[in-house]
Amino acid sequence: ISLHAVRDDLRDVLVPLNKKYPLKELLQACREYPGLSNAKRITFEYVMLKGVNDSPAEARELVRLLSGIPAKINLIPFNPWPGSDYECSDWATIERFAEIVNRAGYASPIRTPRGRDILAACGQLKSASEPVRAREARAMKEAALAAAEAAGAAE
């Protein structure tokens, strides 16, 4: 489950589906999931965003929210791309977050980033192509405006 935040206001931004299934409802459904046990845990994904969702207080709140749910929390270092609004948490912050979650009894592996240096990591491939399309659209609009201005000046 893509969790990524411990507050609905932030999760609404990071995971828009949260508007339909807010945290309380989602976590209640997890608690009621049939067959749930330590052998059949739910895996939560949590991307680490510098200064956004990576504080020790948020780690403690994550533990509180997941109380009673057999779970594993994959901590994912954010893979930035040009123009992104977010940065990856520094490694020490991620490790401190993982330690808090782990001490509470939850497995919290930190995913190893791969392909980040060539913008080929998770979340980077799609975003790398979008700015090109936006630039092309802007260039076409500017060309159309210039042509319209030139036509108006010629009259």
N, C-alpha and C positions, 0 to 999 in steps of 0.2 A: 504494500500500500504506500503510495506517495504521500508522505506526511508533511515534511519540510517546515512545519511551524507548529507552535504550541498555542497560538492565539488565532481565533477566527479572522480578525481583521487582516492579519498578515497572510494567513493561508488563503483568504479570498483573492489576494493579489498573486501569490505564488502558484496556487492550485485553484483555478476558477470554479471547478466542480464543487468546491467547498461551499459555494453559495447555495447549492442544491442539497448537499449532504454535509452540514457543519460538523465540527469535531465531536460534540457531544453525541450526536446521532450516529456518526461513523464508529466511534469507540464503543458505544452501546451495542451496535451490530456485531462488532468484533467479539465482545464479551459473550454474546449469545450464539456465536458461530458453533454449529454442532461438531462434535468430535475434537474440539480444541483441547490440547494437552501439552505438556512439556515436549512430548515426542512430535506433536503437530503444532508448531508455533507459527504465528503470523509474522511475516517479515515486513518491517517498515523501512522505507527509504527516507533519508534525511540529508538534503544537500546543505553543505556548510557555507553560509554566506557571511562574509566579514562584516561585523557590526550590525547584522540584521537578525540572525537567529542562533548565534553561536555562544551566547554568554553562559556562565555557570548557572545562573538563575533559570535560564531556558532549559538547560540539561536537567535540573532538578524538577522543573515543571513537566518535562517529558516523562520522567520517571513517575511522577504523581499521576499524570493522565493515563499511563499504560498500566497502572496498578491493577493486578488481577488478570492481566492478559498475558498468557505465555507468548513471548515475542523475542525477536532478534531485530536490532536496529542497525541497518547498514548506514554508516556515515560516509557521505560522498563529497570529496573536495570539489567545489564548483570549478567548472572549466570555462574560464572567461573567453569572450570573443570581442573583437573590435566593436566599440559602441555599446557594450553591455552596461547595464546600470549597476551590476553587482561585481564584487571581487571575492576571491576565495579566502576563507579564513586562513590565518597563518597556522603552520603545522602544530605549534605548541598549544594554540587554542583548541584545535581539533582533538589533540591528545588529551587535554584537560577535560573536554566535553565527554570524550569516550570513557575516561576514567570514572567520572561521576555516574554515568549510565551503567558501566560495568560493575562498579561497587554495589549498585542496587540489584545486581543479579541478572542483568540483561547482557547477552552477547552483543558487542558493538564494534564489529570490525570496521576498519577504515579502508575504504576502497582505494587501491593504488591507481593514480591517474596515468593513463597511457594515451599517447597521441596528441597531448596538449601542445607540444612544441610546434606541430605542423597544422594546428587547428582541426585535428581529426578526432578529437575526443568526444565523448558523449555530449550532445547538445551543441557542438560547434559546427558540424557539417551543414545543417540546414541554415543556421544563422549566417554562415559565411557566404551563402548564395543570395540571401535576401538583400543585403546592401547594394549588390550589383543591380538587381532589378529596380530598386528604389532610385539609384543614380540614373539608370536608363530612362525611367519614367520622368524624372526631373529634367533631364536633358531634352527629351521629346517635348515637354511642356514649354521649356524655355525657347526651343526652336520654333514652336508654334506661335508663341507670343512675339518673338522677333519677326517672324514672317508677317504676322498681323500688323505689327507696328510699321514694317517696311511698306506694306500694301497701303496703309493709311497715309503714310508720308508721300507716297507716289500719287495720290489722288489730288 
